[in-house]
Amino acid sequence: MNEQLPNIDSRYLDRPTLDRLVDAPRSAHAPRILLLYGSLRERSYSRLLAEEAGRILEEFGAETRFFDPSGLPLPDDAPADHPKVVELRKLSEWSEGQVWSSPERHGNMTGIMKAQIDWLPLAYGGIRPTQGRTLALMQVNAGSQSFNAVNNMRILGRWMRMLTIPNQSSVPKAYEEFDEQGRMYPSALYNRVVDVMEELMKFTLLTRDISDYLVDRYSERLADDRPVEAAAEA
């Protein structure tokens, strides 16, 4: 028993060291980034923004995949083995980082965006499909610039135990920012998207191989009866 901290069981207390963070084996494959968007319109600006972000990420060396939310049932309105739910969960498991791009509707992310996240449980079958993954947030607006959607998605990302990067993108009057082919015009707003994707890549490369260690918790080790030595070996 630790006399200084009598309420802590030392067998489960990890004392973080720099070696555990910098000496981990590093992956050689391209960072795997999943992009989600929150609108089903034929000309969806949140999708166009996500596609533009995907091109930038690929230029940085990432492998990207998109989930089309069309046909995804409302949460709890279908079983978890619904094909769209299975597809979404497998993509989230595959990912090492994610991008969420939503319109702002009634001062928040859209229900389409929220439904996708609501179908991703914190854990199932011993798998945690979002924990430890990096996350970048973007939103589009029909009018003047706002940050309600990205700020609320930031709360949601924290709840999903994701490593949400500091930078974010908000595109006002999105209908003026894309050409007929759906490509974003050069502007300070476009430059900000580049900034966000660059930061996402840096954080993903930095954390993807140590994400399990970063999110490992004393309380969970205690509850699962996993002493620190056993947790380190795992």
PyMOL commands that set and color helices and strands:
alter all, ss='L'
color gray80, all
select helices_A, chain A and resi 10-12+18-22+45-59+83-94+111-118+148-159+174-176+188-207+211-214+218-224+228-233
alter helices_A, ss='H'
color red, helices_A
select strands_A, chain A and resi 32-37+63-66+97-103+134-140+163-171
alter strands_A, ss='S'
color yellow, strands_A
deselect
rebuild
show_as cartoon
